[in-house]
Amino acid sequence: MSLRTEIDGAAALLGTAGVDTRLDVADLPPLSGPAENALAWAIREGTTNLLRHSDARTCTISLTRHQGAVRLEMVNDGVRDSSAADSAGAPGPTPPPAFTLSGTGLSGLAERTRAASGTWLITVRDGLFLLAVEVPEEVA
């Protein structure tokens, strides 16, 4: 999977669906295969979940680099279940109670993130849904 291709595809797909999408990903670093795969998979899974399970009007996709790691964040305003508001997520494979690891989507994301020595987080706060994945730039 190509991270750049997934980002561009997500932006186009979300735009077609009427979601105002902001990208902050200009400085894409060269990444190891597992790191790029984990981040690309996160974009694909995040986009799929946004379209299937939210009423999002806006989405921001950002990549940041810090101390040898790359962090992807996808934030959208489409939380449907108001009872899930202000739920805190935890790093790793345990999502907040409003979410499950059923199916292959989030399970696959957790698997790929672990394979890249990374962490992931999903959380809902103040009506915003955040999917974050962080991986080392270089995975051994």
N, C-alpha and C positions, 0 to 999 in steps of 0.2 A: 504494500500500500504506500502511496505517496502522500505525505502530509500536506504538501501544497495543493495537490489535486483534491484531496478531501476537504480542505478549507474552502477552496474556490467552488467546489461542488455544493457544499453546505450553504454558502452564501447565496448561490444562484437558486437553489431549491427553496430556501427560506424566503428569499425575495419573491419568488413565484407564488408562494403560499401567503404573501401579504405580511410577512414578518420583517419589520425594519431591522436590518442586520448591520452591526458595526464591527469591523475587523481591526484589530490592533496586533498585527502579526508581521510587520514589515521586515523585521530582523530575524529571519529563520536561520538558525545555526545548522551547520552540517551535523547530523546525528548518526549514531550507530543504527543498524537495522532494527534491533529490538525496541530501541527508544522511539524511533520514527513510527514503527508499527503500532506501538501502544498509543501514541498521541493521535495517529490517524484513525485508529479504531475508536478512540474516545470521541473524536469529531463525528464520526459516522453514527455511533450509538447515541450521542447527545442530540444530534439532529433528528434521528428517528424518534427518540423519546419525546422531543419537543413537539414534533408534528403529530404524533399519535396520542399524547397524554396531556397536552396543555392547550391553553387559549392564548398563547404568547402573541404579543404585538411587537415586542422588541427582543432582540438577542444581541449580546456582545460576546465575541470570541476573541480572546487575547492569549498571546504567548509572551512569557517573560523569562529572562535568564538571570540566575543568581547563584553564585558560588558553585559553578559546575553542574547546575541542574536547570532543566527547562520545565516551566509550569504552564499548563494549558488551563484556561478557565472559560467555561460557557455559562453565561448568566442570562436568564430570561424572566419575563414578568408574567408568565402564563400559568401560575399555580391555580389549579381548578379546585382543589379540596381545601377550603379555608381552615379545616381542623388540622391540616398539616403545617400551617404557618408557624414560624418560629421553632420548628424542629431542628435540632442540631445533629449534623452527621458526624461520623467518626472516620479517621483515616483507615484504609484497609477494606476488607471485604464485608464489613458490617454496616449497612445503610441504616438511616433512621427508620422508625417503625412504619412510616407511611409508604415505604418502598420495599420491594422484595427482590431477591436474586433469582426469581423463577425465570424460566426460559433461558435463552442463550445470551441475550444482550448484556446485562450487567455482570453476569457470571463470566462471560467472555472478556469483558472489559477488565474485571478483577484479575483474571488469569494472565492476560497480556501485560497488564501493569506490573504484576509480581514478576513475570518473566524478564521485565526490563529493570528490575530492582527498584521499582517505583512505588508510589502511594497514590491513593485516590480518595476522593471525598465527595459526597453529595449532601447537600443541606438545603433547607428551605428557611428563609428568614425574611420577615417584613414583605411577604408576597413575592419574593424573588427566589428562583430555583438556581442553585449553583452546582455545576459538575466541575470538579478540578482533578487534574491528573498531573503528577510531578514525577519526572524521571531524570536520572543522571544523563548528561550529554553523551558520555561514553559509557556504554554497558559492556562489561567484560564477557 
